Amino acid sequence: METSAPLAITPELLLFGGIATAAAMAAVGVVAFNNAVRSALCLVINFFLLAFIYFTLQAETLGIIQIVVYTGAIMVLFLFVIMLLNLGGSGLLQQKGDKRMPVAIALGVVLFGLIASQLLPGLMSVTKPLAPDNFGAPQNVGRALFTQYVIPFEAVSVLLLVGIVGSILLAKRRI
Amino acid sequence: MNGVPLAAYLALGLFMFTAGVVGVVIRRSPIVIFMCIELMLNAVNLTFLAFARYQFSTAPALAQNPELATSNSIMGGQMMVIFVMAVAAAEVAVGLGIIMAIFRLRQNIDVDELNLLKG
């Protein structure tokens, strides 16, 4: 896909191809590993590489947020729960060879082929990013977030508050 | 980044989303299912950011009015990514709390055996 004939092979394209291949392999690893800890570590690798892809899109603020929030906070939460429930080494949830596996993989291939065949050919000619280079700078992101998007921002803060209250209620032994 | 087509970013996002869908269907551990949902959310984030950077649908408007490039209206994709990340954080906190509660109740969290809501 990334090396079709009319495209010039630039260093940027090679860099993107390397990062994207590693990220795709990590995504497969999340699904393929039987051990939950290995899946979590593959997800960490994937999120980290995704942050670098955000950097290549000049969205550096969101790349940093991706590293801090996802690989920092969310994945630690995942690993903490895996540790607490002791799901790591034991064969507690050993996958048995069942009939869902080939059906699901066929479903995935069909989904990928269907969307890719409809979406991607028309967009292969779009190679020039039109947004200004500093559109992902912290100043610009912050200005947009606190002027035009301030009401969704406040709504998200209420959502996070409700999430905190909900998780404390769920964690209590008796409500 | 010049030289990389928009379609390459979209292909990576689509691949990650598909991997997440397959994972949700074939895995039995609810924690891994949650990880696959995170994978799907991140694939959507990548798609948002790629479209936000290339702005190919607003190209005629940008050519007419170059000031648009510095206005807030070009930031919609990045704002959406921030909100998706916040919602994902809330979702993970509540979801892992539910998994812990189920584990305390049953000592077994195979999703195929959780059929309490079966009618």
Interface residues (C-beta under 8 A of the other chain):
Chain A: M1 E2 L7 A8 T10 E12 L13 F16 G17 A20 A23 A24 A27 V28 V30 V31 A36 S39 A40 L43 N46 F47 L50 I53 Y54 T56 L57 Q58 A59 T61 L62 I65 Q66 V69 Y70 A73 I74 L77 F78 V81 I82 L84 L85 L87 L92 L93 Q95 R100 M101 V103 A104 I105 L107 G108 L111 F112 I115 A116 L119 L120 P121 L123 M124 S125 V126 T127 K128 P129 L130 A131 P132 F135 G136 N140 V141 R143 A144 L145 T147 Q148 Y149 P152 V156 L159 L160 V162 G163 I164 G166 S167 L170 A171 R173
Chain B: M1 N2 G3 V4 P5 L6 A7 A8 Y9 L10 A11 L12 L14 F15 M16 T18 A19 G20 V21 V22 G23 V25 I26 R27 R28 S29 I31 V32 F34 M35 C36 E38 L39 N42 N45 L46 L49 A50 A52 R53 Y54 Q55 F56 T58 A59 L62 A69 T70 N72 S73 I74 M75 Q78 M79 V81 I82 F83 M85 A86 V87 A88 A89 A90 E91 V92 A93 V94 L96 G97 I98 I99 M100 A101 F103 R104 N108 I109 D110
